[in-house]
Every structure is written in structure tokens, then in C-alpha cells.
Amino acid sequence: MNPAWSVILLTTLIGAGQGLFLALFTVQVCALFGLPPPPDGAAFYGWGSAIALALLAAGLLASFFHLGRPERAWRSAAMWRTSWLSREVIALPLAMGAVALYGLAQVGSVKPLFAVLGTGRAIDASVVLGVLATVAMFVLFLCTAMVYASVRFLREWATPLTVLNYTLLGCASGFTLAAAFAARIAPDLAPFLAAWALTLTLLAALGRGASLRRNARLKPTSTLQTAIGIKHPRIVQKSRGFMGPAFATREFFHGRTLQALAAVKWVFLLVAFVVPALLLMAGLLRASPSLLALAFVVQYVGLLAERWFFLAQANHPQNLYYQAVA
């Protein structure tokens, strides 16, 4: 497939926003049981929610550049009964609204009390809203990933590993951002979040490695022989049948060589996983906000390359006819 940068930015930006919110709520839940030191709610949760909301909004904005008629974007939600894309279109604004309400509850003075734990910690409205927002985040992860995993004839995508990797990669980048953010706002929380980010980064590397290994073993179900009904052992496509580019040649093939794809794969494995993991470990040991911030920047660049590779690796069957030009 031919990767669109609007889709790459959409999926990586909202993934980081989702992961950041999940990091904020993880801190709040763990603080209820006295695990990390409780931060200043107005500063940590308020500004953190604002950043998460900004990332989600930036991803939504990026998606509009992929539309031929942006003024008709509202119609994309009409097929929610059968289309994962329509469900994603609905889930993203709902997730944004949940994050906004959570942030307002954290910085607002009105917090209805629902229960008090044995530790003396209170479960107030922000906790309830956090649970609802967490559900919204995982629903959004599912909808975004299933846009691709549900396309059965693109076998590189059609696997539960797609859902797993979208979730882990988004959480890894979000927790890394949360660690860098905490190093500035609530330094006592930085080691806690950096440890989470390192764990999620390693898990994401394992998940992505599993999908790469799976895809490398796939054997094409269609060949030039089966496509045209000729059993000769050596058939080479020389022409795509027309002179100029068309929708089929623009959208379904990236135009890069196999060597270029292999280079991008090794780049994203290094930049999205290895280097951020080393920076997170160094940030943990030296308690350095700069190293943690650099870890997020490097990891996000790596995720851009990972998402480009994910989209480009899917080999559409029509490419049997349209790749080569005479």
C-alpha cells in the first residue's frame, strides 16, 4: 500500500495522546493505594490532560488532509454498524470529550465523593470519569487497529497482532511522554513512569517483532500464474496497461524497492525501541528530564517510520498487474 502521511500522523498522534492519558490515570489509581507519591492534581493532571487532548485533536486535524471532500467528513460516521472506520470516527471525539471532562474534574473545585478506601484515599468524580475515559481509550485503540486488521485479503494486517501492536505502541509513546512531563512537573513521579515506559517499550518491541516474523513467513495466495490462468513457470509483468498514473497505481503501491523497505524496518526497530529503551534507562539512573524528553522525541520519530512500514508492507493483490511500467 502507499502510506499517507495524514494517516501516519493520525494514528501516531492519537496513540501518544491515549497513552499519555492512561499514564495519568495509572498514577491516580496507584496513588489511591499509596504506591507513587500523589502529585499536585491541578498541575500534573490538569496540564497532562490538556496535552493528551491536544495530541488527540492534532490527530483528528491530520485526518482531514486524507479526505477528498473534508466538508462531508460527518458522513464517515454513517456506517457505524458495519465499518470500523465509522466506529473510529465516533470513538475519537468521545475519547476527547472524556479526557476534557477528566481534566476539568481534576482542576475544578467541585468533586463529589463516592467512597473512601481503607487507606483514607477518596474516590471522587475524577476517578469515575477516569474509568470511563480509560474504557474510551481502549475502544479507540480497538477501532483504529481494526480498520486495518479487518481487511482480510491484506494478510500482513489481518492478525490480532495489529490490535496488540497499536495498543502497545501507543501506550509506550504515551508513558514515555508522561515520564518526560513528570520530570518537569512532578519529579518524584518520573522514575515510576519511566519504569512503566521502559516496560511497555520492551513489550511493544516483542509484539512488533512477532508481527514481523509472522509476515516474513507469509506465502502469497495469488501469483501471476493464478491471476491470468497461465501455468508457465516464468512470467514477468512488464507493463501496467496504460501510460499515466491512476488511482490504482497511486494508492495501492508505494513505489519503493525491497531494499528500501528493509532499510526502513531496521531504522524503526532501532529508533522506536532500542534507542528509547537506552535513553529511558539512562534517564532512570541519572534522573535527567532532558534524557526522558529526548527518549520521547526519538521514539516518536521511530513510530513514524514504523507506521510507514506497517502501511507499506501490505501487498495489495492488484499489484500483480500495476507495479512495473514498460
HELIX and SHEET records of a PDB file:
HELIX    1   1 TRP A    5  LEU A   32  1                                  28    
HELIX    2   2 GLY A   41  TYR A   45  3                                   5    
HELIX    3   3 GLY A   46  SER A   63  1                                  18    
HELIX    4   4 PHE A   64  HIS A   66  5                                   3    
HELIX    5   5 PRO A   70  ALA A   77  5                                   8    
HELIX    6   6 TRP A   84  VAL A  107  1                                  24    
HELIX    7   7 ALA A  125  ALA A  149  1                                  25    
HELIX    8   8 PRO A  160  ILE A  185  1                                  26    
HELIX    9   9 PRO A  187  LEU A  189  5                                   3    
HELIX   10  10 ALA A  190  ALA A  216  1                                  27    
HELIX   11  11 LEU A  224  ILE A  228  1                                   5    
HELIX   12  12 PHE A  247  GLU A  251  1                                   5    
HELIX   13  13 LEU A  258  LEU A  269  1                                  12    
HELIX   14  14 LEU A  270  VAL A  274  3                                   5    
HELIX   15  15 VAL A  275  ARG A  286  1                                  12    
HELIX   16  16 PRO A  289  GLN A  313  1                                  25    
HELIX   17  17 ASN A  319  TYR A  322  1                                   4    
SHEET    1   A 2 LEU A 113  VAL A 116  0                                        
SHEET    2   A 2 ALA A 122  ASP A 124 -1                                        
END                                                                             
